[in-house]
Amino acid sequence: MSRFRSLWQVSVNATKKALTWELEEMVPPAEKCIFKFSSKEDLKRWHLYSDSEYGGLSSASLEIKDGGIGSDCTG
């Protein structure tokens, strides 16, 4: 009987938690700036590694468009 009671209590607690979720818990966190690159000269000091260089299947890229001030945040 105690097994049934503990299972019931876990179920009730999970239901209470599911019903009392706040909106902030369901929204992903805002992006944070890690690096700021304002020109292509700033990028020359860095090398962008991708796991495809080491046999992985994904790729990564970083781009600053010409003619602009640059991006506010990158990272």
C-alpha positions in Angstrom: 0.0 0.0 0.0 2.9 2.4 0.7 4.2 1.9 -2.8 0.8 3.0 -4.2 0.7 6.0 -1.8 4.3 7.1 -2.8 3.4 6.7 -6.5 0.2 8.7 -6.0 2.2 11.5 -4.1 4.8 11.7 -6.9 2.0 12.0 -9.5 0.2 14.7 -7.5 3.4 16.7 -7.1 4.2 16.5 -10.8 0.7 17.6 -11.7 0.9 20.6 -9.3 4.3 21.6 -10.8 3.0 21.3 -14.3 -0.1 23.4 -13.5 1.9 26.2 -11.8 4.6 26.8 -14.5 5.4 30.4 -15.0 5.8 31.9 -18.5 9.5 32.7 -17.8 10.2 28.9 -17.4 8.9 28.2 -20.9 10.7 31.1 -22.7 14.4 30.5 -23.6 16.9 32.9 -22.0 18.0 35.9 -24.0 21.2 35.8 -26.0 24.3 37.2 -24.4 27.1 39.0 -26.1 30.4 37.2 -25.9 32.5 38.9 -28.5 32.1 42.1 -30.5 33.6 42.3 -33.9 33.3 45.7 -35.6 35.5 45.0 -38.7 37.2 42.3 -40.6 40.5 43.3 -39.0 39.1 42.3 -35.7 38.4 38.9 -37.1 41.9 38.4 -38.4 43.2 37.7 -34.9 40.8 34.7 -34.5 40.4 31.4 -36.2 36.9 29.9 -36.3 37.1 26.2 -35.6 34.5 23.7 -36.7 34.1 20.1 -35.7 34.1 19.3 -39.5 37.8 20.0 -39.3 38.1 17.1 -36.9 35.8 14.6 -38.6 32.5 16.0 -37.4 29.4 16.6 -39.5 28.4 20.1 -38.5 29.9 23.4 -39.8 30.1 26.9 -38.4 30.6 30.3 -40.0 31.0 33.9 -39.0 30.3 36.8 -41.3 30.6 40.5 -41.2 28.9 42.3 -44.1 31.0 44.8 -46.0 29.9 48.4 -45.9 28.5 48.4 -42.5 29.6 49.1 -39.0 29.5 45.5 -38.1 27.5 43.4 -35.8 26.6 44.4 -32.3 27.2 40.9 -30.8 28.7 37.7 -31.9 28.9 34.5 -29.9 
